[in-house]
C-alpha cells in the first residue's frame, strides 16, 4: 500500500538544540527497549546506512511490551536515533514517521508495509529490516527472521566446533544457507536465542551465500 502523506507545504526544520534534546530522549527510550524479549513482545530491527560516516552503530533491535508501545516509539522517537545527515530535514522525516505510525494504529498499513513506507520516506536516516513479534522471529517466514535463526545456529555450531578444538570454526560462523534458518526455534534453543536478541544480534547474517 502506498502511503500518501498529508503535509504538502515545506516543513521548517527543527533547530539544532531541540534536535539534540530529542535525540537524547530518543536514546533514553531506546536504552529501555534494549533488552531480552518476553513472550508477546514486539520488536523493530533497523540499520543506519550512514553509521560509519556519522559515528553511529550499525544496527539496532529494540523490544516493546505491546504493539501500541512500538508504534508510539516509531511516531515520537525513531527518527532521532540515527546520526543525522546534515543536508536532510529532520522535521519532515519526523512528520513522515508520525504519518506511518498513525496508519499502523488505524490498521491501514500492515507491519511489513509500514517498514517499506519508513524505508521509502526515511531512507537517508535508517533502513527498517523487520517489525514483528518475538514469536514471529522464532518461527515466522520473514527474511529477517530466517536470517536470524540461520545465523544463530551457525554461531552455535561454530561454538561447538571451537570447544572441540577446531581453531578455524569461527571463520565459518556466517557461512550458512537458508535451510538452516527454516525450522522454528526449538524449546531447547529458546533461552540462548532469546539472550542473543539484545541490541544488535551479532549472529544475524546479511545475506545467504
Secondary structure, DSSP 8 states (H G I E B T S, - for coil): -----S--S------HHHHHHHHHHHHHHHHHT-S---TT-EEEEEE-TTHHHHT--S-EEEEESSHHHHHHHHHHTGGGTS---TTS-HHHHHHHHHHHHHHHHHTSS-HHHHHHHHHHHSTTT-EEEEEEEHHHHHH---HHHHHHHHHHHHHHHHHHHHHTT-TTGGGGTT---HHHHHS---HHHHHHHHHT-SBS-TT--S---
